[in-house]
Structures are given as C-alpha cells and as structure tokens.
Amino acid sequence: MKKLLMVLSAVALAVLAACGGSDSGNSEGDGNSEASVDKLVLADAGWNSIRVHNSIAQKIIEEGYGIDTEVTPGSTAATVQGLREGDIDVYMELWTDNIKDVYEEAIEAGDFEKVSTNFDDNVQGIYVPTYVIEGDEERGIEPMAPDLKTVEDLKNYPELFEDEAEPGKGRLINAPSGWAVEKAITQKMETYGLNDTFVNFKPGSDAAIVASLADAYEAGEAWAGYYWAPTAVTAKYDLTLLEEPEYDPEVYEETKGTAFPPNDVVVGVHKDIPDAAPEVVDFLSNYETSSALTEQALDYMNENEDASAEEAAEWWMNENEDVWTSWVSEDVAEKVKSSME
C-alpha cells in the first residue's frame, strides 16, 4: 500500500509539472504573437504579377519574420483547391470574380480567409493592337479595321485575323485551359456569335500568349486575344481593349455577354494561418498595391529580359520603400532592408 501511494504521488507530481509547463508555454504565447510554423507555402498560378507579389512577400516573411517559404505552381483551380485544403498557405493574387462561385463557397465554409485587397483597379478582356484600328503612321501601317470597336464586331473580320490551320476562319487567342477565365471567354465567343467565324485557340501558357502577340506586333500584323492589366504586356504594347456592354450581374451570370465584372484581387490565407503565423497575417492584412505599382515591377522585367520575378521584386522594394515599410513594424523593416544591402 505504501509503495502504491508513492507511485500515485509521483504520477501526481508529474502531471502537475506537465500542467505547469503548459501554462508557462501559454503565457509565453500571450497575444498569439509568435509563429508556430517553420515554413509557409505560396501559390504560383502562372503569371508574372503573382510571382512578383510572391517574391515581395517571401522576402519580408523570410527576412523579417524568420520563416522559410516555398512556392507551389499549378493552375488556378489546383492552387485554389490547395489553399482550401491547406497544401498552400498564402495566395497573393486571388482574382475573386474569375472564381466567384468557388471563392464564395470557400469563404463561407471557412476554408480560407481574405486578409486584404492587393489591388482593385484592374481590367481584362479581348485586346487588339491599336494599330489594327487606328494604323501607325510612324511604322507605315494603315488602319486595318477602323470600324472595329466591340468584341462582337470581330465576326466581321475573320480574314484579318486568319488562323493558318483553318483558312477562312479567324483566330482568337483565349486564356490557357487551366485558367478560370478561359471558360468565360469560351462562353463570350458563343454569346457574341464568333464560333462560326473564329477558332477558339487555347494556348498552353501565358508565355505562349505573349509570344504570339509579340510576333504579330513586331510584324505589324493583326492579333486578337485575351489579356489583362496590370501586366508588362499591356505596359509595353499599345493595345485597345474591345468594348462590351456595360457589366450586368444577371446577364453576365447567364451568358457572359457583358464586360467583365469589377474584380477585387485579394490576398488570402488558409484558415489555420492566422493562428499559426499571426504576425505574418498582420503584415499581409496591410498588403496593398495598385495596377500602376504592380506594373512598375513588370516593366522592370520587360526592360531587363533576364530579370527574374525575385530580382524585379527586390528592385521594386528599393524603389518603393515607403510603400512596403508601411505594411510592417520598424524592426521588421530594418531586418528586411539590412538583407538587401
């Protein structure tokens, strides 16, 4: 009996010690200020602006908060699903209206959280080089389609945008099939009656869109296709966004036969990250840029052909120190600035 009491006493002391250790740990974590993760995973959905914003965030997270980062590439659908399931922690450019149903469902389910609006002054749609409509006197290019104003007008010009693989039809460059917006463009082509006269060409990547535009532009030839701003492409080339009827939520939902809706491009985090890395989420909640600010970095990549998104991000941070330092505390800002010296 005496031996049993000694054993029970020892167990009780061990439990008390363990509880005391837990309380101490909770006390140290008061305010939820310290991260409980060693690494954060960001999404790369395939375009340069998200890569630049990833690189800016990575620099601040790694150097300012001492947390490792990595990037997971994939289609919009795959990376958003990864954010929902926790395989991805941070998404720097969620184009909310392009993935409206999935986004709203995920927010309502609490799978991930919006923490800030990165920028909301963007546009997207079907572009043509401006010289197609207005000509370019300096380059000796006459107007090819002076009456081309709307996306629907394209059906009057299949021969101008001829698809070499299908003579007699024009080619409209869609978004890559892995992008959410590809389905919207496909529906627009049907709604505007373009399928009889145009090939719905879906390139394999953003780079393929850019290459086709660059080749046509340098040659002074006609080109029509999907793109968006802010990008280095819309900054470099003189392009005209073809008109569509004013955005109407009901019509857009049914047929996509209006302009694209206003599109908040937001920063989202998986539901566990506010507790796991609260200081990082505080920083991300302050993350705000604009189309013009984003295009600065994209212009840098455009003008310096070998520049990576990471190099463009560091250049941008040096040029816009007043912007990014307002997102973080002074000590974090100093750590990040020291790492760039």
Secondary structure, DSSP 4 states (H G I P E B T S, - for coil): -HHHHHHHHHHHHHHHHHHHHHHHHHHHTGGG-S---SEEEEEE-S-HHHHHHHHHHHHHHHHHH--EEEEEE--HHHHHHHHHHTS--EEEEEETTTTHHHHHHHHHHTSEEEEEEEE---EEEEEEEHHHHH-BGGGTBPPS-TT--BTGGGGG-TTTTB-TTSTTSEEEE---TTSTHHHHHHHHHHHTT-TTTEEEE--SSHHHHHHHHHHHHHHT----EEEEESSHHHHHS-EEEPB-PPP-HHHHHHH--SPPPP--EEEEEETTHHHHSHHHHHHHHT----HHHHHHHHHHHHHSTT--HHHHHHHHHHHTHHHHGGGS-HHHHHHHHHHT-
